[in-house]
Amino acid sequence: MSSASGGAAADSGNDLAAMVRDEVLAPGGRFDTGVLGRLFDAMPMRVTAADAEGRFVYANRAALAMFDLSLDQVVGRTVREILGEDMAARTTPLIATLAGGEPVQWSDWVTYANGARRHVEQVYAPCFDRGGGLVGFIALIRDTTALKEREEALEARLAALNVAEAINTAIIKTSIDPIMVVDEEGVLIDLNPAAMATFGYSRSNSVGRPISELIIPPSLRQAHAEGMARYTASGISRVLDQRLTLEAQRADGSVIPIELTISEIRLPQRRVFTAHLRDLSQAREAERQMEQQRERLHQAEKLSAMGSLLAGVAHELNNPLAILVAQSTLLMETASDAGQKRRAERIHAAADRAGRIVKSFLAMARQRPEKRETTQLNDLVRSAADMLAYGLRSHDVTLDLDLDPNLPVIVADQDFIGQVVANLVINAQHALVDMEPPRVVSIATRRKNGHVRLVVSDNGPGVPDAIAGRIFDPYFTTKPAGVGTGIGLSICKSIIESHGGSIALDRSEEGGARFTVLLPAALPPAPAEAPEEPARPEGLTILVVDDEADVRASLAEMLELFGHRILPAQTAREALEEGAIQAADLVFVDLRMPGIDGLKFRDRAVALNPRLADRVVIMTGDAVEGPGAIERHAGDETIPVMEKPFTLADVRRILSAFI
């Protein structure tokens, strides 16, 4: 309950009290008729009078209508009986104040005896007799419920608007996407923090400036101006509420891709345009990376398919090559005259070269963990030259080799470094396609300050300066689709750097491209005593199992040169059934055979003859899948392997481990 006293309220209360004192509050006083009664009944507010004990002595028509009682039903009853506990609790404490001659005014929500909840403004005026004693009081009650409800509804709406505005402001400020607001003239009137961060502007150097100067690239400003003018004149827009993808300019002049939606907001005095923008740079970068991943997967699939194809081709080629190498080796060993020996040497050299080419192709195709070992870079260069000889020759390209015979060895993965050499030569060949002869690719090796240097150069047009700085970037290429090995200079660079080396591009003396590779030379090995000539292994009973009759026969002849007795078998089943396993001191078996393959045969042979546990040599011409299959099957064991094609030296090396 709220209360106040004094001033005009006191004057009006006392005057009114004087007017009704004798007629209303005097003992037995009634004025339900007469001028004063008609005056009170005509008033829109409620008027009541009570004696000093708080019993009603009068209520005007408005009060009676509210009480829903007649005057006879009201007079003589207390405030508690007529109006309820709430009003009684508010009125009773006022008696003492009124007795002191002070009127009381208050306004608040009250609940009446009938349950009605109303907001009222009330003025209580005391009435005294001529001797100054309190005889009662009158109350003027104004029902302000409707007004108060409107005020509270308005306050609620205002509060809701304030909350909504605060929420909208928070949303705009915390939005991760840029938001910019411009007026009808295209002048920026507001922007959020995300817009400042994205475009590099502060509020002080952006608000008040034309949006076209801030984020629209010069090439699009004319179209922007024409669109704004057209919309202002006709109300027709091609961009409002549309999702657009275009370019925007940042404060530093850089251009970024954005997604843009423009909405119009009509205010009482004007209209403004809100632009919601989204920086697509990260999305475009993600798309680019996904495309790179797809390209990488495509390249991996191509290499996988190539590896599968070459595995089959190599297996078919390595068997006849093994026969050629073995027979030419035997001819060299048994030739009766110099002419026959020279012919055997030429056959052997050709077969050996063919074997190296096949192995080089396989090395490029197979996917395996890196394996580093001491190797001679010159050997890798010659191997790449053998592999690429036909392609170079068919394109009328001369390969000039200048290899240092005293080159120190390096510790490297032979397959990976071989791929680098081959790719550099292939790139040089492609650069010379449109050149007039002579077309020359040069490879030189030298030692330099503890390193081995490889230089691959050509006499072509060279790499333009505009792209020379990007030549080692991933997936960057100057070749049309379908041209090249798919290895790429970026991978070459990664391989070289993983070996502790470097690769650089400059121009050759002839004006073409020159790639210089530096690899650390291996530390010189500790001096060792000259190995003694291995003892000539002889006297073993050796089981040879191979479904290729000529391979089987050629290996048997080589073994017989060393004085061993041979037990030949065409199939694993034949060798198992004829009891050769129990008689054998050593077994050579082909990996890929119909029926029982070499690895399963090994397991059965060891089960029958435990002495052969580490004396079964697997022969394979499958350099792609074969090594992995053997390694998985071996587990913690070591299985001897001899690759096809094999030479007499290879056979001697294998035998030396068992004598």
N, C-alpha and C positions, 0 to 999 in steps of 0.2 A: 504494500500500500504506500502511495506517495502522498504527502500533505504539504500545505503552505498556508500562511496567514498574513493579514495586513492589507493596507492600501485600499484599492477600489472595492475589493471583495468585502472588506470589513464594513465600509460605508453602506454598500448596497444591502448587506445582511442586516445591519442594525436598523436601517430605515424600514426595511420590509418587516422586521420584527416589531417595530413600533406600530405599524399599521394594523397588524393582526393580533397584537398582544391582548387587547381588551375583548376582541370578538372571538378569537379562536382558543387562546390558551387560558382565558379566565374560566373559572369553574363552570362547567356546563356549557361552554361556548360552542356554537356551531355556525358555520357559514357556507353551507351547501347551496345557499341561495344568496342573492344580493350581488352588488357590483363586484366586490372583491372575489367572490366565488366564481362568478362568470369570467372574471379576468384570468384566474388561475386555470380554469377549465379550458380557456382558449389558448393557453400557452402550449407549444409543442413539447416542451420538456416536462418531466415528471416533477410534481411538487408534493411533498409530504410534510406533516408536522407531528411532533411527538412531545410528550410531556417530559418532566425532569426524570421520570423513571424509565423512559424509553418506550412508552406505550403510544401507539398511533392515536392521534386525535383528528387527523385529516389526511386525505389523499385526493388529488385532483383526478380529472377524467383520464389523463394519460397514464397516471400511476395505477389507477384501478384497472385500466385495460391491460396493463402489463401484468398486474397481479392476478387478473381474471377473477376479481372479487368485487362485491358491492361495498359501498362505504360502510354500511352497518356491519359487514363481515370483517372489516379492517379495524374500525375504531375500538380501542380498548385492548387490542392485542399487541404483543411485543414484536420487535424487529426480528427476533429469532423465529417467532411463530409464523410470521408472514413471509420473510425473505430468506430464512435459513441460517445455518451456522456460519457460513462464510461472511455474510453481511453483519451478523451479530458480532463476530469476532473483530470486524473492522470498526464498527460503530461504538461499541461499549467503551473502549479506551478514550474516545473523543469527549465523553461527558465532562471529564475533569478540565479539559482545555476550554470547552465551551463555558463552563462555570466561571472561568477566569475572564470571561468577556471577549475572548478571541474567537473569531470565526475560523473555520477549517475548510480547506479546499484540497481535494485529491482526485486522482484519476488512475484507473487500473482495470484489469480484467477481474470480474467477479462471477461467481456461480450462485444462482438463486435456488430457492427451495424446490422449484419445479425442474431443476436440472439445466436450465438455460444458462449459457455462458455468454456474458455480454461485457463490452468495454464501456465504462461510464466515466463521466466527469461530474463530481459532486461538490456542492458548496453547502456547508452547515453554518447556519446563523443562530446564535443564542437569543433567547427572549427572556427578559427580566420583568418582574413586577415593579410597582412604583417604589417599593422599598429596596430594590436592587437584588432581590433573590431570583435565582434561575427557576423559571417556570416551565421551560422546555426549549425546543429548537425546531427550526424549519429546515428542510433540505430541498435544494434545487438540483435535480438530476438530469443530466443530458446524456442520452444514449449515442455514443460515437462508434458503435461497433462497425458499421459499414465503412466509415472513414478510416478507422484503425486497420480493418482488413485490407482496404486498398493500399494504405501506407505500407503495411507489412508485405503485401504482394509485390508492391513496387520495390521495396528494399530487397526482397528475395530475387526479383528479376535483375536488379542492379548487381546484387552479389553474384548471381549466376553469370551475368555478363562479365563481371570482373574476373571470376574464376575462368570463364571461357577465354577471355582475353589473355589471362596469365598462361593458360594452357597453350593457346595458339602461339603466344610469344615464346614459350619454352620449346614447343615443337619446332618452330622456325629456327630458333637459336641452336638447338641441339641436333637439327637435321644433319645427317652425314652428306646430304646432297646440297649443292649450291641453290639458293633461292634469291632472286633479284626482282625488285619492283620498280617499274618505270611509269611515267605519266604519259599523257596523250602526245606530248612532244618528243617522246623517246628519251627523256632525261631520267637518269637513275635517281630514285628517291630513297631507296633502302636496299640493303643486302645483308645476308646472314654471315656468320663466321666461316661457314664452309665455302661460301663464295669467295670470301677474302683469301682463304688458304689456297683454293684451287686456282684462282686467277692472279694472285699476287698483289692485290690491292688492299689498302686500308680504307676505312670509311672516309677519312679526311680527304684523300686524293681520288675518290671515286664518286661519292654522292654529289649530285648537281651537274655531272658531266653527261653528255649524250652517250647512250649505251653503245652506239656504233663506234665511238672512239675507244671504248674500253675492251670489248670482247669480240666484235665482229671483224673478221679479216678484211683487208681492203678490197679483195675481189668480190665480196658479198655486200658491201655497204650500199651500193647503188640499188640492188634488189631490195634491201631492207627499207631504204627511204621510199621507194616506189610503193612497197606494200603498205607502209604506214599511211602514206598519202591516200592510197586507194581506199583503205578501210575508213579513214576519217571522212572521206567524201561520200562513200556509198554504203558503208557498213558491211561490205563483203570482204571476208578474209579467207585466205587459203591456209592459214597456219594456226588459227585459234583452236584450242582443244584438240590439236593433232599431235601425235608423237612423231617428232622429226629427228633425223640423224644427220648431223652436219659438223662442220669444223668451227672451233672458236679460238680466239687469240688471247694469250696470256699477257701479263704486263711486260714480261721480258721479250715479247715478240714471238715466242714459240707458239705453235699451233697444235691443238689437241682435238681428238674426236669427242663429240658430246652427243647426248640424247636430250631433246628439248621439248617441253610442253608449255604453251603460253595460255593463260586464262585471263579473262576480263573480269574486273570487279567494278561495279557501278556504285559510286558514292553520291550523296545528295548534291554536291557541287561539281563533281567531276568524275571521271573514270580512270582507273589505273590498270596496269597489266602486270600480272605476276608470272615470272618465268621460273619454272622448275627445271634444273639442269642436272645432268649426270655425266661425270667424267668417264669416258669409255676407254681411257688409256690402258688401265689394268685388264679390262675385259678383252681388248684387242691383243694385248700381250699374251693373255692366257690362250686366246685363239691361235696366236702364232706358235706358242709352245706346243699346243695340241697338234697343230699341223706338222710341226717338227717331229713330234712323237709318232704321228702317223707315217711320216716319211721314214723315220728311223725303223719303225716296225716293217714298213715295206721293204727297206733295204735288208733288214734281218731275214725277212721271208725269202727274198731273192737269194741271199747267201745260203740260207738253209736249203732251198731247192737246188742251188748250184752244188752244194756239198753232197746232197743225196745223189744227184746225177753223176757227179764226178766219182763218188764212191763206187758206183756200179761200173763206170767206165774204167776206173783205175784197177778194179779187181780183174776185169776182163783183159786189160792191157798188161798188167803186171805178170800174169802167168806166161804169156808168150815172151815178154821181156826177160823173165827169169830164165827161160830156155835159151834165148839168144845170148844173154850174159854168161850163163853157165857153159854153153857149148863153145862160145868164143874163148872163154877162159881155158877150157880144156884143150882147144886147138892151140892156143898160145903155149900151153905147158907141154904139149906132145908134138908140136910141129917138127917135122924132120928136116926142113930147109928154111932158109931165111925168107923166101918169097911167101911160103905158106904162113909163116909166122906173122909177116906184115899184114897179109889179108885178114888173118884172125884178129890182129890188133885193131884194124879199121872197123871190123864188124863189132868188136867189143866196145870201141869208142862210141860208135853210133848207138849201140844198144844202151850203153851207160848214159849217154846224153838224153836219150828218150826217157830213161828211168828218172833222171833228174828233173826233166820237164814235167812229167806226171807228178812227181813229189812236190814240185813247186806249185802246180795248180791245186793240189790237195792242201798244201799248207795255207794257201790263200782262202780256201773254202771252209776249212774246218774251224769249229769254235771250240776252244779249249783254254784252260787256265794258262797264264804266262809261265814259260819255262826258260830260265836263263842258264846259259852255259858258255864256256869259252869257245869262241868261234872266230873265224877269219873273215873280215868284211869282204875281201877280194873274192872269196868263194861265193858269198851271197850275191855279189855283183855278177859273177859269171853265170850263176844259176838263173838270175833274172834275165840276163842277156840271152841265154839259151831258150827260155820260155817265150820271150818276145821277139825272137829272131825273125820268124815268119811274118808277123805283122809289120815289123819295121821294113823288112825286105819288100813286101808287097806294096808298101806305100813309098817305095824308093827313098827310104831314109837310111843313111849310113850311121852305124853305131861305132863310135871311136872310143876304145878303151885305153886308158893310160893308168895302169895299176902299179903301185909301188910294191915291188917284190919283197921288200923288207918291212912291210907294214906290221905293226904289233897287233896282237889279237885283242878282241874286246869281249866283255861278258854281256851277252844279249840273248834275247829270244830270236832265234834264227828266222822263224816264220814271220814275226812282226816286222823285223828290220828288212827282211826280203820283200814284204809287202810295200814298205816305204820306197825302196829302190825301184820296184816295178811301177809304182804309181807315178813317181817322178819322171820315169822314162816314158810312160804312156801319156802323161800330160805334155811332155815335150813333143811327142809324135803328133798329138792332136793340134798343137800350135803350129806345126809345119805343114798341115794338110793343104792350105791354100797358097803356100809359098812355091816359087819356082825353084827347081833344083839348082845347085846342090842343097839337099836337106841333110843336116848333120846334127846328131845328138852325141855329146861327149860326156864320158864318165871318167873322172880322175880320182884317185885315192892318194893321200899323203899323210905323213905323221906331222903333228904340230903341237908342241908344248904339252906333251903328255896326253894328247888327244889324237884320234884318227879322224881325218877330214875326208868327206865325200862331197864331190862337186858334180852336179848334173846340170849341163847347160845345152843350149841350142842356138841356132843361127836364125831363129824366127823373129817375129815382130816385137817380142817382149810383152810384159804386163803393163798396161797403161797406168800412169801415175794415179789416176782417179780411183782405181780399185786396188792398187798395190797394198794399201794399208788394211784391206779387208780380206785379202786372199786366204788368210788362215782362219777366218771366222767360220763357225759351224754352218754347214749347209750352203755356204756361199759358193757359187759356181759361175763360170763364164761359158759353160758348155750348154748346148741345147739338151732338151729332155731325151733320155735314152742313150746319151753319150757318156762314157767314163766307166770306171770300175765301181763307183759308189763308195770308195774308201774315203776320198776327200783329203784335202791338205790339212784340215783341222785335225783329223784323226792322225795323220802323219806327224803333225806337231805334237799331239798328245803322246804318241808312242816314243818319239825322240826325247821329249822332256822327261817321260817316265824312266828313261834309261840314263838320265843325268846329262843329256846333251842339249843341243839347240839347233834350230833350223832358221835360215834367213834367206831373203830374196833380194837380188840386185840384178844388174844387167851384165850380160857377158860382153866380151870384147867385140863380138860380131853384132851386138845390139839386141840379142835375144834374152830370154829369161835365164837366170843362173841361180840355182838353189844350192846353198852350202850347208852341209850337215856336219856337226862336230859331235863325236862320241868319245867318252873317256876310254883311254887305252887300259887294258887289264894290267895289273901289277905283274912284273916278271916272276915266274915261278922260282921257287928255291932250286938251286942246282941239284940234280939227281944223277945217280950213277946210270950209265948207259945200260938199258935193259938187255939181259941176255936173250939170245935167239930162243924163242920158245921151243920146248922139246916137241919133236914131231909126234903128234898123237897117233897111236896105232893100236890095233889089237882088240877093238871093241866090236860087239855085235849091235848093230844099229838098225832099228825098225824105222822105215820111211813110209808114211801114209799120206797119199795125195791122190785125189781123183783125176788130176791131169797127168797122163802117162809120161809125157815128155819132161814135165817138171820133176816128176818122181825119178825118172831115169837119169836126168842131168845131175840131180843132187847125189844120186847113188854113185855116179861116175866120179864126182868130186871126192866123195867120202872114200871111195876105193883107192884114189890116188894116195890117200894117207894110210892105206893098209888096213882098212876096217872091213868087216864082213857085213853085208847088207841084207836085210829082210824086207823086201818091198811088199806093199799092200795098197790096193786101189781104194778100198773103203775101210772105215773104222770097224764096221761089222765083220769084215773079212779078217782083219788083224786080231780081233777079239776071239773069233771062233777057231782060228788055226793055232792058237797057243803060242803065238810069237811073243806075246807080252812077257811070259815067264822066261824066255830066252834072251830078251833084249837087255843090253846095258844102258842104252840111250835111245830116245825116240824123237823123231822129227815128224810133226803132224800138221796138216793144213788146217787153218781156222775154219774156213767156209767149205763145208762138204755136205752133200745130200745125206739124209738120214741122221746119223749121229755126227755132230760137228766136233771140231778139235777139242774144245773145252770139256764137253761131256765125255769124250773119249779119254781125255786125261784123267778125269775122276775115276772112270771104270778101270783104267790101266793101273792106277796107283792102288786101287782096292784089290786088284789081282796080284800085283807085284809091288809091295811097299818100297822096295829099293828104288823105284822110279819117282819117288815123291818130288824131287827137285831136278829130275833128269828127263822131263818131257818138254821139248822145245816147240813152241807154237810158231808156225810159219803163216804170214799174212801179207796179202797185197792190198788190203783195205786199210788205208792209212787214216780214214775219217772216223769210221765207227769201230774198227778193230781194236785200237789201243784202249778205248773206253770199256769195251766189252771185256777185254782181258783183265783190266785193272779191277773192274767190279767183281769179276769172278774170283780173282786171286785173294781179295780181302787183305789179310795180314801176311799172306805168303808172297813169294817172288816167283813169277813164272818167266822163264827165259823166252825171248822173242827174237825171231829173225825175219826181217822184212824182205819182201820180194820187190824187185829182182835182187838176187844176192850174188856176190862174187866169191872167188876162191878165198880171198882174204876174210870175208864175212864168215865163211864156214870154218876157216882156221881159228878165228877169234872165238866162235861158239865152242868149238871142240876143246880149246885150251882150258876152258873152265871145268872140264870134266876129266882131265887126264892127271 
